[in-house]
Amino acid sequence: MLKSRRNFIKKVLSYASYGWLTSTGFLYSGLAKAQWTKEFFAASNYQDILNQLFPDVTYIKSKKIKFSRLPRKAENGAIVPIKITCDLENVHKIIILVRKNPHPLIAEFFLSSAVASEVTARIKMAKSGDVTVIAEAEGKIYYNKQHVKVTVGGCGG
Amino acid sequence: MSSIKIRTKRRNGQTQIRTLITHPMENGRNKDKKKQLIPAHYIQQLWVEHNQVKVMSCNMAGSISKNPFFVFQLIGGNVGDKITITWEDNLGNTDTNDRIID
């Protein structure tokens, strides 16, 4: 009995402190929330993913998210280079989506204040379509997109 | 030999971290020569530490190209600091490597 009561108190205390940490914004560097979620990555509906990622928000289109290495015409869909630069303050999350891919969500980057909001990667694209990048900064959601024409798809089939 | 290669370059008060990882990144949709589906095998999470402090992490799936290449920009960073990169894939494999900023 005594043991279980001790456990109970321990649990209550840990939950309470967690709540305090999150409410004060202490843990909210984004890194604490960086769990790999199967539902996001396995989903095939673009709109569903957006609704799950950020329910009830307005997306603001912003030219401050720049694609500096993404080609307008990609010869090989298996390797499409992309470099994202955000001229926004306190970006803590960058998400890459490719609308026409079988699984549109490509990657989520969780950034702490110790890194600049600049990310380079290489992605696969099944066919020509839009590449969308979403950036979360100070509670607001910004996005920008660019159309890429793909000659040979790179997602198998 | 580690599957992770890391290169760093200091410029204008920032440290550029380039990393190349050897990994098949199979998304589970490709077929081999016998028309059999190749099972999914991709990196799920990757994180970067600067002197043992986690500075960023990345979730991904099979839509990142084979042998993933990433570039990140660390603000600050001095000669002698340690950069550690770790990945974990969907089969539970994991690898880690570090590099001292030069």
Interface residues (C-beta under 8 A of the other chain):
Chain A: L31 A34 Q35 W36 T37 F41 A42 A78 I79 V80 K83 V98 N101 P102 H103 L105 I106 A107 E108 F109 F110 L111 S112 S113 A114 V115 A116 E118 V119 T120 A121 R122 I123 K124 G154 C155 G156 G157
Chain B: Q14 N27 R29 N30 K31 Q44 Q45 W47 V48 H50 V53 K54 V55 M56 S57 C58 N59 M60 A61 G62 S63 I64 S65 K66 P68 F69 F70 V71 F72 Q73 L74 I75 G76
